[in-house]
Structures are given as C-alpha cells and as structure tokens.
Amino acid sequence: MTDSSRSSRTLTHSSETVAGTLSGYPMLLLLLLVLVAGGFGFLLTTDYPLLAATALGLGALMALLIGCGFYMLQPNQAAAITLFGAYKGTDRTEGLRWVIPWLMRRTVSVRANNIISDKIKVNDLRGNPIEMAAQVVWRVTDTAQALFDVDDYKAFVNVQIEAAVRTIGARYPYDDFEHLEVTLRGNHEQIGSELQAELIARLRVAGITVDECGFTHLAYAQEIAGTMLRRQQAQAVVAARMTLVDGAVGMVQLALEQLSAKGVVELDDERRATMVSNLMVVLCGDRDAQPVVNTGTLYQ
C-alpha cells in the first residue's frame, strides 16, 4: 500500500445518509394478521397434527421476524442503521418505525445539549494566571460522524471545550488598563464569537455544531487576585485624580479670566499665585475646605 492510499484512508470521514426504513403501523397491522392467520390455521388443522404444528411454527416465526423489527423514535431523535458493522443510513422520522430485523439500530439524540465546563487555570497573553469556565450549547448534526468518526462524542466535546477555552484564554490579555487592546474581560461578545468559531472548527470532525457559548467564570487566579485588585484600585485612583485635576485647572483658569474681564479685582503675580493655590486646594482636596479669614495683607 502506498503512502497516498494510506493518507486517503486516514482522511476518510463518515457522512450521514437517509436509511431505507418503513413506518411501523402497517407492519403492526401485518403482525396482527399473521397472528390471526396462524391461529385460524392451527384450529383448522387440528385433525392433522403435522399440518397444525407447521402452521403454528410458521406463524410464530413470521411474528418473531416482524416483531423484532420495531423501534420507536422520539422527537429530535435519530437511529443509525448498520448491517454487520457497515453503516446503511440514518432514520430521523419520529414515531413507530420498522426495519429488517437483522439491521442493528443505534439511537442518537439530536437535541440541544447544555454543558458548563469546569474551572481551569490558564495563562493569558501576558502570562498572568487566570481562571476560566465556559457554557456551551451543542447538538449533533451528523449522526454518522458522531458515532463512527470518534470513539465517544460526548467525552470528545468535553475535551475540546477545555482545549478551546485554553486557546482563547492564551490569545488575549485578561485586562488592559489603558483600554487599547482587546481583552477577555472587556470584549465579551467578540471573545464569545471567537470561542464559538474555535469550537465549531474543533467539533466538525465529530458531526457536532455549537449554537451558543460564553464564559461563566473569568477571574484572576487566587495567588495574584489580591495584587491585581490593589493595582486596579491604584490605577482607578490615579485616573480619578487626573480627571479631577484637569477639571480644577479649567475652573481656576475660568475664574481668573472672569475676574479680570469684569474688573472685580486687580491681581498681581503673587496674589494670582495665591488664589490659584487656594482654589486648587479647595477643588482637589478629599475633604471640605475650612475657610480662614485673613485680617492682614499678603505682604505682611
């Protein structure tokens, strides 16, 4: 066997096809007719024991063959049909169904499944350890791939969810205090869309798609959570101070311009500096300013 033929066999995937099955209700009627015919045949041939036994045996054999072919499909269920290990198609028609008895049936649910992954520790883009967990809604779209291309498709889903969460977690930083980058904490919709695309690509081989996903837990790991919290608080305080100072400078400038324009008071450089200092203290202080009455002059 050549290398190319080995590769072609390795890359071959199953594909769902429609199985040749029948509705079970006509076959149920046929089963009743066989039972009735077998009973009448037995009664009519009681004088001939050999014929009676033959009629009873044939009726029982046909009833057994017909009865073994029945199976039931609930809404959003499918049955994969195999013949001696070979895949023969999938039946998705709900209700009472019938197939030749020697064809095997494996029932698969095609309903939506909801799973919340365990919390896992991941290093983000900057190497900070974070904890992540995801909620994923998935369903089987190709029963042949789900049953025959992977060993256990439910376990496969769990493993791929963890791998996808690790991939997305390592692709972005947890947070960006300057708000210049895409982050895990600040861009939920974009990160969720990328996680969904990553999972769809990983689960396609198993005939599974993802309808919805998102993070249910996202936080710094415990060993650095306290340090990062203090950092966030410090940066928040600095940002608030910068905003306060910018506003105070604008207010002081406006006050001086108004005083000069309306001729309320003439200020030399020293008095202007004193007023600016007092106004900045009042506007930027954490506590209410206490007024002090000056009975002298600035020059004494």
N, C-alpha and C positions, 0 to 999 in steps of 0.2 A: 504493500500500500504506500502510495507517495505521500509527501508532506502536504500537498494541496488537498488531497482527498481526506486526509486526517483533519485538516482545518475546516473543510466544508462540513464534515460530520460534527465537529465540535460546535460550529456556529449555527447548526440547525435548531430552530425553535418550533414548538408546537403552535398550532393555530386552531381556534375554535371553529367547528363546522356544525351544521344542523343534522341532528340524528334522525334516522328513519324510524319513528315510533308511532303508535296508534293511540287513539282515545280509549280509555278503559271501559267506557259504558257499553259500547257494542260487544266488547269481549266479555263483559259481565253477563249480558243477556245470552251470549253464546254458551257461557258456562252453565247457566241455569237450564238451557235447552239440552245440553249434554247430560246433565244430571237427571232431568226428567226422562230423556230418551233411554238412558241406561236403566232407570228404574222400571220403565214400561217393558223394555226388552227382557229384563230379568223375570218380571211377572209373567210375560207371555211364553217364556221358555222354561217354566218350572218343570214341565214334564220331560224336558230334555236337559239333564244336569250339565252336560258338556257345553251346550249352547248357552245355558244360563250363566255358567261360570265365565264363558268367553265374553258375553255381553257385559257382565259386571266388571270384568277386568279391563275391557276396552274403555268403558265409561269412566272408570276410576283413573286410568292412565291419561285420558284426554282432559279430565277435570284437573288432574295434578299439573299437567303441562300448561294449561291455560291459567290456573290459579297462581303458579309460580312467576308469571309474567307481569303481575300487577305491581304498581308502585304509586305513591302519592307525592305530588309536588305542591308545596305551599306557595303563596305569592312571594315573589323575589327569591325563589329557589331554582336551582338547575341541577340536572342529573347528567353526569358524563358517562357515556356508554362505551364499554370496552368488550372486545371479543378475544379471549385468550391473551390478554395483555395488550392488544392493539386497539388504539383509540378509534372509535367509529362515529363520534359526534356527540353533541350536547343537546338535551331536551330542556327548553325553558318554558313549556306550556304548563300552566298550573292546573291542578285537578287530578282526577284519576287517570292514570296512563297505563299503557301496556306495551311490552316489548317481548321478543322471543326469549324464553326462559334462560337459555344459555348465554345471553348477553348480560354482563355484570353492570350494575349501576352504582355510581358514587355521587352522593348528593352534596352540593356545594351551595352555601348561602351567598347570594349576590346583593345582600342588604348592606347598607352603610354601617360601618363599624367605627366606634369612637374609642380612642385609646389615649391615655395620659402617660407619658414616659416617666421613668424615674429621674430624680435629680442627679445630674452628672457634673463633675468638675471639669472645666475647660479653660485653657489659656487663651485669652483674647489676643488681638493683633499686637498689643504692646507687652504681652507676656504676663498680664495680671490674671491670677486665678479667679474664675467666676463660676457660679452655679447656674445651671440651665435645666429647664424641663419644658416639654412641648406637648400640645394637644393636637391630635391628628384624626381627621375623619377620612377613612379609606374604604374602598369596596373593590370587589373582584369584577373585572370587566371581561377577562378571557379565562374561562374555566380550564381549558386545556393547558395553558401556560401555568396557571396556579397549581394544578395537580401534578403535572408531568415534567415541568422545567425546573422546579425547586422541590427540595425534599419536604419541607414543612412551611407553607407560605405564611402562616401566622407568626411563627418564630422568625422567619425571614423579614417580615415587616418590622418587628421589634428591633432587630439588629440594625436594619437600615435606618430607622428613625434615629437611633443613637449616633450612628455614623454621620448622618446628615446634620444633626444638631452640632456635633463637634466641628464639622467642616464650616458651617455658617458662623459658629462662635469664634473660630480662629481667623475668620476673614475680616472682621471688623473690631474696632475697639469698643469697650463697654460704654465709655462716655468720653465726650470731648468738651472740656470746659470753655473752649473758645468758640464752639459751635461752627466749626469749619469743616468737619468730616461727617460722613455717615456713621452713625453709631447704633449699637444694639438697643440701647435704652431710648434713644431719641427718634428713631425711624422705624416704628413698629410695622407699619404697613409694607414698606419696602423690604424689610428683613423677612417678614412673613411670606411675602410673594417669592422671595429667593429660596426660602426653605421649602415651599411647596414645589417650586420648579426642580429643586435638587432631589426631593423625594420622588416626584414623578419619574425623573430620569433613572433613579436607582431601582424603582419598583416595576418599571415597564417590563423587565425580563420575566417577572412573575405574573404578568397579566393583571396588575393592580394599579389603580389610579387614586389620586388624593384629591378630595373635593374641598377640603378646608384644613388649615393648620395655623398654629400660632404658639407663642410662648406663654406658658402658665407660671413660670418662675424664672426670674432673671435678677441676680444679685451678686455682689462681690462675695468671694469665699470668706468664711469666718475669720481666717487668720489675718486678712487685710481689711476687713469691713470697717473696723474702728478707725484705722489710719485714713482710709479713703473718706469716711464720714467727716473727720476733722478737716481734711483737705477741702472737701466740698464746702464746709461751713466757712473756712477761712477765705476761700475764693468768693463765696457769696458776700461775705462782709466787705472784702476789697471792692467788689463790683458795686455794692450799695454805696460805699464811701465815695467812689469815683463819680457816681451819678449825683450824689449829694453835693460834692464839691463843684461839679460843673454847674449845677443849678444855683449854688450860692454865689459863684463868681458872676453869673449873669445877673442875679438880683442886685449885687453890690454895684456892678457897672451901671445898671439902670438907675439905681438910687442916686449915684453921683451925677449922672447925666441930667436927671430931673432937677436936682438941687441947683446945679449950675445954670441950667436953661431958664429956670424960673426965678433965679436970683434970690433964693431963700437965704443963702449964706455964702460968704466967700471963704474958700478953704485954701490955705497954703499947703505945701507938700507935707509938712509934719502933721497938720490936722487931718489931711486927706488919708495919710497912712494910718493914723489912729482910728479914724472912722472905719476904714477898711478892715482893720484888725478886729474892732469891736463887732462889726457886722458878721464877719466870718466866724467868730466865736459863737455868736448867737445862732447863726444858721446851721453851723456844722456840729454843734455840741450835742451830746447824748441827753443832757438834762436841760430843763428850762433855765434860762439865764436869770440871774439876780441883779436888778438894777442898782447902780451905785451913783449917788448924787455927788457931783464934783462941784464944790463951792469955790474952788480956786480957778486957776488957769492952767493951760497945758505947759506954760513956760516957767512956772514956779517949782 
